[in-house]
Amino acid sequence: MIAERIKGSPFDKCQMCHDYVKKTPFRYKPTQFVPDWEPEEMIVCRKCVYREKYGSKNFRKKMKEGTLDE
């Protein structure tokens, strides 16, 4: 699980950009690179999860396609 859409209120705060989530929030868990350390799950907004998953160059194109929204 990298990103999963969850049900939440629009008053949740994104843990990356510290802005209020306008649409449904995502539960995001970064990939684990260090074997001894388990990364924590974060509640993030749609823009941040697309940026983390697809990079800063292609995330707007993928947001228009809605690849993670299903």
Helices and strands as residue ranges (DSSP letters): E 3-5, E 26-28, E 42-44, H 46-65
